Amino acid sequence: MSSRRALTALLMMPMLVAIGMLLVWLLLPWLLFQGWFDDPADGFRDATDAELIATFHAHRPELERLRILWQENRRLGTLGTDNIGSWWRSGGVWHESRRNLTVSDRAAVLADMSLSPERDAEYGKLMRAIGSYRLVDHAFDGAGYDFEICLTRRGNVVRSICKSFVFASGRVPPPPLTPRPDDPDEERFTPLADGWYLRYLDQ
């Protein structure tokens, strides 16, 4: 009886492998060309330039407050719904790869990064008001602007489109990427007011 079961399992193995390969081929085009499904709160949504420009003018006080706060906390590098500094949230837990640490709650991450819960809550309130999922510092990386308020992202492993508000303290328009034949990325900056720009990146 056991030998018959073993033979049956052996005969079914190629069929299971074939089914597995079929599923991979069916899912692969979706992963490559339709994009990943994820939480809109993490930026996985779309918005027109006109909608984002209207958001800028409707929430200018919140944007200016974020700009001032970030001058005090730019040492973090990044702060968002899914990351704080070198910590990143994935699968419901937080990971710090450099030290190989994992914790389950945001409070532990805040303590590790020396960011008070009150300040984190203020960031969260301001970011939700304008629909932002992440702040990124660019003061010292040569990007041509001080920091970025990330708003939307969509795409897949081949191509993605991101939109954000950026602030350039020198009031000089940031230089866009120069497309190359082998890397035709597109970047543009739409002036908003007083050093603020709407950034569009297709890469």
DAFENPE-V584187 format. One record per pair of residues at least 24 apart in sequence whose C-alpha atoms are under 7 Angstrom apart, sorted by the first residue. I is the first residue (numbers start at 1). GAP is how many residues later the second one is. D is the distance in Angstrom with one decimal. If there is no record, write none. Layout:
BEGIN
I:GAP:D  I:GAP:D
END
This chain:
BEGIN
31:125:6.5  32:124:5.6  32:125:5.6  32:126:6.1  33:123:6.1  34:122:6.6  35:120:4.8  35:121:4.0  36:120:6.1  41:92:6.4  42:39:6.1  42:40:6.8  42:91:5.2  43:90:5.5  43:108:6.1  43:109:4.6  43:110:5.5  44:108:6.1  44:109:5.2  44:110:5.6  45:107:5.7  45:108:6.2  45:109:6.2  46:106:6.0  46:107:6.9  46:108:6.8  55:75:6.5  59:71:6.6  62:64:5.7  74:63:6.1  77:59:5.9  77:60:5.1  78:56:7.0  78:57:5.5  78:58:4.5  78:59:6.3  79:55:5.6  79:56:5.2  79:57:6.8  80:53:5.4  80:54:3.9  80:55:6.1  81:52:5.5  81:53:6.5  144:24:6.8  144:30:4.7  144:31:6.5  145:24:7.0  145:29:6.2  159:44:5.6  160:42:5.9  160:43:5.6  161:40:5.6  161:41:4.5  161:42:6.5  162:38:6.0  162:39:5.2  162:40:6.6  163:36:5.5  163:37:4.8  163:38:6.4  164:34:5.8  164:35:5.2  164:36:6.9  165:31:6.8  165:32:5.7  165:33:4.7  165:34:6.0  166:30:5.7  166:31:5.3  166:32:6.4  166:33:6.7  167:28:5.5  167:29:4.6  167:30:6.4  168:27:5.1  168:28:6.5  169:26:6.1  171:24:4.5
END
